[in-house]
Amino acid sequence: TELKLDNKTAMVQISDFRDTGTGWSLQLTPRSLTGRHKQLTTSLSLGSVQVITMNGSVSDTPKLVSHGEIRTNQVSNILVANKNAGIGTWGLILSHDVNPTHVKVYDSQIESGNYRGELVWSLTDAPS
């Protein structure tokens, strides 16, 4: 079963005005969907994403290093700005095109009800 993101304006914004050019990494840890009585086995795919400059930055663009299947409860590097890259303000636009961000559910039997998940975004101050 796949659950698709409806929010067509979902994005993550990163601003780096440190004037050091040391770089950074944007990481994502998706948490499993949890219901009243059950935790589902899931994975996340960011689908079609786009990296854009938000302020006309002239530094090198951060590299999109992972947007395929991302396992739950594991840290994944998503964007990496190496030395002298990613300076200024950048946006990671989710569900950019025809392939939306989606959650894949591997469980064969799912009881009806509400489920809650969480996306934990981390920004480290160095490329990794």
N, C-alpha and C positions, 0 to 999 in steps of 0.2 A: 504494500500500500504506500502511495506517495501523497504527502500533504504539501501543497504549493503555497508559496507566499503571495498573499493578495496585495500587500502594500507595495505599490509601484514607485514610491518615493523613499524606500528604505536606503540608508547610506551610513557610512562611518566617515567622520572627518578627523584628519590629523593635521595639527599645526606645529611646525618646528621653526622657531625664531631664535635659536640658541647661538647662531653665528659661529658654530664650531665645525659644522660639516662632518660630524662623527657618525651620522647615520642612526637608524632606528629599525625596529621590527614590530609589526602589528601581528599579534597572535590571537587565536580563537580557541576556546575550549567549549564545545557544545555539551550541555548536560542532557541526560536521557529524559524522555517524557515520562512523567510519573502521574498515575491516577490514584484513586482512593485505595485500591488494593493491589496495584501492580505497577512495576517499572517496566517500560517497553524497551526492547532492543532496537536501537535506531542508529542512523547515520545522517549526516547533513551534507548537502551539495549546494554550493553557492550559485551554481548555474552560470548564466552569462553575467559577468561583472565588468565594470569599466573603471579604470583609474583616471581621474581628471584633476587638473590643477584648478584650484578655487580662487587664485589671486594672480594668475599670470606668471607663476614662478618660472624662472629660467634655469633652475638646477635640473639635473637628470631626474627622470621619472622613477619613482619606487617600482621595484619589480614585483609582479604578481607571481608568487611561488606556489600557491595551492588554491585551487578552486574546485577541484573534483570532489570525490567522496572524502568526508572528514569524519573520523570515528568519534563517537561520544566519549567524554571523560578523558580525552587525550589532547594535549596542547599541539596546535599546528601553526606554523608560520604562514601568514596569509600574504602580507606585503613586507618587503625588505628594502630599506633605503641604505645602500652602501655609502661609502665615504663620498661626501659632496653631492649626494642625491637626497631627494625628499625635503629640501629646504623650502619653507613657505607653508602653504595650506593645500592639502590634497584631499580628495574625496574618493571613497570606494563605493561606487553605486551598485547596489544589489538588484537582481531581477531586471537587468538592463535591456535584455532583448527577449527573444522568443523562448529561451530556456530559463524559467524562473528558479529562484532559490527554493529548495524543497527538502523535506525530511522524509527519509525512507524508513518505514516500519517493517521489521522482519518477523514480528510475532504473527503466527497463523490465526490465533484466536484473541480478539480484543473485545473486552466488555465495553458497552456504551458508557459514556460519562465524560467528565472533563479531565483533561490531562494538562500538566504544566511542564514546560521546559525552560531552559535558560541558556543564553549565549553569553559566555564570559570573555570579554575582549581585554587584552593586555597590551600595553605599549612599553617596550623596553628601550632603553636609551643607547643601544648599540645593535648593529646588525648581528644576526645569529644564523 
